[in-house]
Amino acid sequence: MPMISTTPPRPLTSLKLPGEYDGLEGLIEIDLQALVHVLASQAHERLRLTPRQRDALETNLWNRLVTAVNETMEPFTIENR
């Protein structure tokens, strides 16, 4: 029986918008999920990624996109006006 290397999956970054954007997190998460799914699916099909590579791509895309949104929106609060 071959030994399977099991590395724990990287945790997913949470979307954390300032309070001024209450109610938008769910909508933005759905949009980001769709974007990540489409890009990872295309890469999987066209580049013949393994399931592990596809999962890593999805995790990396998700974390980087969410981090970009979080960092970009953080200064746009009433306190920072």
N, C-alpha and C positions, 0 to 999 in steps of 0.2 A: 504494500500500500504506500503510495507516494506521500511524502510529508507536505502538508499545505501550510504555507506561511500565512498567518493571520495577523495582520496589523490592524489595530483598531481604527475605524473610520475617523477622519477629522471631523470635529463638531462643526455644525453649520452656524454661521454668524446670524444673529437676530437683527431684524430691521427695527431700528429705534429712532423714530421721527420725533422732533420736538412736539410739544403739546398743541402748538398752533395747527398741526396737521392731523389732529385726531380724526379717526374715521377713514383715513386714506391708506393706512398700513395694509389692510386686507387687500384692497384693490391693487396696490403696488406689488405686494407679494405674489398675487396671482399673475400679474404681468411679468414679473421677474421669473417666476416658475416656468411660464410659457416660453420665454426667451431662452432660458437655460435648456429646457427640454428640446426645443427646435435645434439649437446649435449643437448640443451633444448628440442628438439623433442623426443629424447630417454628418457629423464627424464619424460616428459609429458606422454608418452605412458606407460612406465614401472612402474612409481610411481603414475600414475593417478593424476598428478598435476592439480589444477584448472587453468583456464586461467590466473587469477591474479598471481598465483605462477609461472607459466611459464613466464609471462611477466617480473616478478621481477628477475627470474633466468637469462633471456636473458639480461636484463639491467645490472645486476651485473657482469655477465661473460664479456660482452662487455667492461664495464668500467674498470674492472681489467686487462683484456688482453691488452687493448689500453694503459693503464697507464704503464704496464710492458714494452711494446714496446717503448713508449715515453721515459721512464726513462733509459732504457738500451741503447738506441741509442743516447741519448742526448750528452754524452761525445765524441762520435765518429765524430768529425768535424775537419776540417783543422785547425781551431783556437786552438784546444786542442792537436794537434800533437806535 
